[in-house]
Amino acid sequence: MFGVIGGTGLDKIEGLVVEKHETIKTPYGETSEPLAFGSIAGQLMIVFIARHGKNHSIAPHLINYQANIWALHSVGVKNLIGINTVGSIDTKLLPGDFVFPDQIIDYTYSRKNTFFDGVDNPIQHIDFTYPFDSNLRNHFSRASRMLDLKFHTSGVYACVQGPRLESAAEINRYENDGADIIGMTGMPEASLAREIGLNYALICPVANHAAGRGLNKDGISHEEINANSEKMALNIENLIKRIIGSYGD
């Protein structure tokens, strides 16, 4: 079964029939919101959760990533798609593009980032050489090609603490570190998914150039980010439907 972690409104995808919402009790507290269970074309089951909660009310550093991942795993999700809007550090990545990153750098701090802390579960050191599932990423590319979307098959995702946006100097640092795109929610989502045994990969819509880059050399407006995100919403919906509807073909 597929799970999708994304923004508010993904459970309103055309063609998706939401059959129920369910609150899942977890050992790690409450999830961001109840899970939404549905089906596409009357066949494939899918589970949605908006990581920022109702009305985008939970800041990136306050999301209960442990509870969200544990709950999705507990109801039978095997393949998990994260929808993570990003800014582009590499100016060749334009607003409106999609990036399917193959690597990640974690700049976050103080987030509860493991199930294996030696308290609730014995310490384990998982392999994280390649953070994202290659089969899912390849399927994202095939689905995007079918829809004639502009996409990039790899990239390095820099995950920062938020909720503020970055300074131009910070973006310079991340670029020097090898990052191509920047967001606030890829970690510890990716590592927790790996720990619990989920196939996980990111779909990253580019909403803006990062601070000091491209069109945002002199600053970033939230109006621009929101406008670009709204423009991409239909493409995201169509991509999710294509991915899930054709998985295994």
C-alpha positions in Angstrom: 0.0 0.0 0.0 1.1 3.5 -0.8 1.4 6.3 1.7 1.8 10.0 0.9 3.0 12.7 3.3 2.4 16.1 2.0 0.7 19.4 2.3 -2.9 20.2 3.1 -5.4 19.3 0.4 -3.7 16.2 -1.1 -6.6 14.1 0.1 -8.8 16.1 -2.3 -7.1 14.8 -5.5 -9.6 14.3 -8.3 -10.4 10.6 -8.7 -9.4 9.8 -5.1 -12.3 8.4 -3.0 -11.6 9.1 0.7 -13.3 6.3 2.6 -12.4 7.2 6.2 -10.2 9.2 8.5 -8.7 7.4 11.4 -6.8 8.6 14.5 -3.9 6.2 15.1 -2.5 5.9 18.7 1.3 5.6 18.6 4.0 5.1 21.3 5.4 8.5 20.2 2.3 10.6 20.8 -0.1 12.2 18.3 0.3 12.3 14.5 0.0 15.6 12.7 -3.6 14.8 11.9 -5.8 11.7 11.5 -4.8 9.4 8.5 -7.0 9.7 5.4 -7.6 6.3 3.8 -8.8 6.2 0.2 -8.6 4.5 -3.2 -7.8 5.5 -6.7 -9.9 4.0 -9.6 -11.6 1.9 -7.0 -8.6 -0.3 -6.7 -5.4 0.8 -5.1 -5.5 1.8 -1.5 -3.6 4.9 -0.4 -3.1 6.7 2.9 -2.5 10.4 3.2 -1.3 12.6 6.0 -0.5 16.3 6.0 2.7 16.7 8.0 2.0 20.3 9.0 -1.5 19.4 10.3 -4.7 21.1 9.7 -4.4 24.6 8.2 -0.6 24.2 8.1 -0.4 24.8 11.8 2.7 22.8 12.8 6.2 24.3 12.2 8.8 22.0 10.5 10.8 21.6 13.7 7.7 20.7 15.8 6.3 18.0 13.5 6.1 14.6 15.3 8.0 12.7 12.6 8.2 9.6 14.7 4.4 9.3 15.2 3.7 10.0 11.6 6.1 7.4 10.3 5.1 4.8 12.9 1.4 5.3 12.2 1.8 4.9 8.4 3.8 1.7 8.9 1.3 0.3 11.4 -1.6 0.4 8.9 0.3 -1.5 6.2 2.1 1.2 4.2 5.0 -0.2 2.3 5.9 2.5 -0.2 6.0 6.1 1.1 6.1 9.3 -1.0 7.1 12.6 0.6 5.9 15.8 -1.1 8.5 18.4 -0.1 8.4 21.9 -1.6 11.9 23.3 -2.0 13.9 26.3 -3.0 16.6 25.8 -5.7 20.2 26.5 -4.8 21.3 25.4 -8.3 19.8 28.1 -10.5 19.3 25.6 -13.4 16.5 24.2 -11.3 13.6 26.6 -12.1 10.3 27.3 -10.2 7.8 24.8 -11.6 10.4 22.0 -12.0 10.3 18.7 -10.1 13.4 17.2 -8.4 13.7 13.6 -7.2 16.7 13.8 -5.0 19.1 10.9 -4.5 21.0 12.4 -1.5 20.4 14.5 1.6 22.4 16.5 4.1 20.9 17.1 7.5 21.4 20.5 9.1 18.6 20.1 11.6 19.0 19.8 15.4 17.0 18.8 18.5 14.4 16.8 16.5 13.5 13.3 17.7 15.2 11.5 14.9 15.4 7.8 15.7 13.4 4.9 16.9 16.6 3.2 18.2 17.7 5.5 21.0 18.5 2.8 23.5 15.5 3.6 25.6 12.4 2.5 23.7 14.4 0.2 21.4 18.0 -1.1 21.4 20.5 1.1 19.6 20.9 0.3 15.9 23.1 1.9 13.3 21.2 1.7 10.0 22.9 2.0 6.6 22.0 5.4 5.1 24.4 5.5 2.2 21.6 6.0 -0.3 18.7 7.6 1.6 16.0 7.3 -1.1 14.5 4.2 -2.7 15.8 3.9 -6.2 12.8 1.9 -7.6 10.4 4.7 -6.4 12.6 7.4 -7.9 12.8 5.6 -11.2 9.0 5.3 -11.2 8.7 9.0 -10.5 10.7 9.7 -13.6 8.7 7.4 -15.8 5.4 8.9 -14.6 6.7 12.5 -15.1 7.8 11.6 -18.6 4.3 10.3 -19.4 2.9 13.6 -18.2 5.5 15.7 -20.0 6.6 17.4 -16.8 10.0 19.0 -16.4 11.9 16.9 -13.9 15.4 16.2 -12.6 16.3 12.6 -11.7 18.8 13.4 -8.9 20.0 16.1 -6.6 21.2 16.8 -3.1 18.5 18.0 -0.6 19.7 20.2 2.2 17.3 19.9 5.2 17.4 22.9 7.5 15.7 23.7 10.8 13.3 26.4 9.8 10.8 27.9 10.1 12.6 31.0 8.9 14.1 31.1 5.4 17.9 31.2 4.9 20.4 34.0 4.5 22.3 34.4 1.3 25.5 33.4 3.1 23.9 30.2 4.4 22.9 29.3 0.9 26.5 29.9 -0.2 27.6 27.5 2.5 25.1 24.8 1.5 26.1 25.2 -2.2 29.8 24.6 -1.1 28.7 21.5 0.7 27.2 20.2 -2.5 23.5 20.9 -2.0 21.2 21.6 -5.0 17.8 22.2 -3.3 16.8 23.2 0.2 13.8 22.4 2.4 12.8 21.9 6.0 11.0 18.5 6.3 13.1 15.8 4.6 14.8 14.8 7.9 14.3 12.9 10.1 11.4 11.7 7.9 13.9 9.9 5.5 15.9 8.2 8.3 12.9 7.1 10.3 11.4 5.6 7.2 14.6 3.6 6.6 14.7 2.5 10.3 11.2 1.1 10.2 11.6 -0.6 6.8 9.6 1.7 4.4 10.5 2.3 0.8 10.7 6.1 0.8 11.5 8.8 -1.7 10.9 12.5 -2.2 9.0 14.4 -4.9 10.3 18.0 -4.6 8.4 20.7 -6.5 10.6 23.8 -6.9 8.7 26.8 -5.6 11.4 29.5 -5.7 15.1 30.2 -6.1 16.9 30.2 -2.8 18.1 33.4 -1.0 20.5 35.4 -3.1 19.9 33.2 -6.2 18.3 33.8 -9.6 15.0 35.6 -9.4 15.5 36.0 -5.6 18.8 37.7 -5.6 17.4 40.6 -3.5 15.0 38.7 -1.3 12.2 36.1 -1.2 8.4 36.8 -0.9 6.0 34.3 0.5 3.5 35.5 -2.1 5.9 34.1 -4.8 6.2 30.8 -3.0 2.5 30.4 -2.5 1.7 31.4 -6.1 4.2 29.0 -7.6 3.0 26.2 -5.3 -0.6 26.8 -6.3 0.4 26.6 -10.0 2.1 23.3 -9.4 -0.8 21.7 -7.4 -2.5 20.2 -10.4 0.8 18.7 -11.7 1.4 17.2 -8.2 -2.0 15.6 -8.2 -1.7 14.2 -11.7 1.8 12.9 -10.8 0.6 11.1 -7.7 -2.3 9.5 -9.6 0.0 8.4 -12.4 2.6 7.0 -10.0 0.2 5.0 -7.9 -2.1 4.0 -10.7 0.7 2.6 -12.8 3.1 1.2 -10.2 4.2 -2.2 -11.1 3.5 -1.8 -14.8 
